[in-house]
Amino acid sequence: MLDASGATEAGLSLKRQSDDQPWATCRRPWSLMYFTAHGRALPCCIAPFSLRGYGNYTLGDATQSTLREIWNGEAYRDFRESLLSDVPPAPCRSCGLRWSL
């Protein structure tokens, strides 16, 4: 079964969401971690293409902390909280798609 950030049908993950909070359907911050080759934890594999300057949305550093510390850390918690709000994290504001195919 397909499970692309909440989508269960391939066509759904390519359609722009019609609601006012398309980013709210993303399940990545509760289901996976994405790391760069240098150990930086980022929200997802799409985030590097959404903004310049990883420092603005790095959620942890695997060369300095354990995966458990990053996953349960303040940066990840704050990120998850803002993803559920009316003011999403900067990398998510214009995503609007449930990618990951």
C-alpha positions as CSV (number, residue, x, y, z in Angstrom):
1,M,0.0,0.0,0.0
2,L,1.3,3.5,-0.9
3,D,1.8,5.8,2.0
4,A,3.4,9.1,0.8
5,S,3.1,11.5,3.7
6,G,-0.4,10.5,4.4
7,A,-1.5,9.8,0.8
8,T,-2.7,6.3,0.1
9,E,-3.3,6.7,-3.7
10,A,-0.6,7.9,-6.1
11,G,-2.8,10.5,-7.7
12,L,-3.5,12.2,-4.3
13,S,0.1,12.9,-3.6
14,L,0.5,15.0,-6.8
15,K,-2.7,17.1,-6.4
16,R,-2.5,20.4,-4.7
17,Q,-4.6,20.5,-1.6
18,S,-7.6,22.8,-1.6
19,D,-7.7,23.7,2.1
20,D,-6.1,26.7,3.7
21,Q,-3.4,24.6,5.4
22,P,-2.1,22.1,2.8
23,W,1.1,21.5,5.0
24,A,-1.0,20.1,7.8
25,T,-1.5,16.8,6.0
26,C,2.3,16.1,6.1
27,R,3.1,13.2,8.5
28,R,6.8,13.2,8.1
29,P,7.7,14.9,11.4
30,W,5.9,12.1,13.2
31,S,7.1,9.2,11.1
32,L,10.6,9.7,9.7
33,M,13.8,11.6,10.0
34,Y,15.8,13.0,7.1
35,F,19.6,13.7,7.3
36,T,22.0,15.4,5.0
37,A,25.4,13.7,4.3
38,H,26.9,15.9,7.0
39,G,24.4,14.8,9.7
40,R,22.0,17.6,9.8
41,A,18.4,16.6,10.5
42,L,16.0,18.5,8.2
43,P,12.2,18.3,8.1
44,C,12.2,16.2,4.9
45,C,14.0,15.6,1.6
46,I,12.1,18.5,-0.1
47,A,13.1,21.1,2.5
48,P,16.6,21.8,1.0
49,F,14.8,22.9,-2.2
50,S,12.4,25.3,-0.5
51,L,14.8,27.7,1.3
52,R,18.4,28.6,1.3
53,G,20.4,28.3,4.5
54,Y,19.9,25.0,6.3
55,G,20.6,26.8,9.6
56,N,17.1,28.2,9.6
57,Y,15.5,24.8,9.7
58,T,18.0,22.3,11.0
59,L,16.3,20.2,13.6
60,G,19.5,18.6,15.0
61,D,23.0,17.4,14.2
62,A,23.7,13.6,14.3
63,T,27.4,14.3,14.8
64,Q,26.6,16.0,18.1
65,S,23.5,14.2,19.4
66,T,21.9,10.8,19.3
67,L,18.9,10.2,17.1
68,R,16.7,9.8,20.1
69,E,17.8,13.2,21.4
70,I,17.1,14.8,18.0
71,W,13.7,13.1,17.6
72,N,12.6,14.2,21.1
73,G,14.5,17.5,21.2
74,E,13.1,20.9,21.5
75,A,13.7,21.8,17.8
76,Y,11.7,18.8,16.6
77,R,8.9,19.4,19.1
78,D,8.7,23.1,18.1
79,F,8.7,22.1,14.4
80,R,5.8,19.7,14.9
81,E,3.8,22.2,16.9
82,S,4.2,24.9,14.3
83,L,3.2,22.5,11.5
84,L,-0.1,22.1,13.2
85,S,-0.6,25.8,13.5
86,D,-1.8,28.6,11.2
87,V,1.9,29.6,10.8
88,P,3.8,26.6,9.5
89,P,7.6,26.3,9.4
90,A,9.2,28.2,6.6
91,P,10.1,25.2,4.5
92,C,6.5,24.0,4.6
93,R,4.7,27.2,3.7
94,S,4.6,26.8,0.0
95,C,4.9,23.0,-0.2
96,G,1.2,22.3,-0.6
97,L,1.8,18.9,-2.0
98,R,2.0,15.5,-0.4
99,W,5.1,14.4,-2.3
100,S,7.3,11.4,-1.5
101,L,6.6,9.1,-4.4
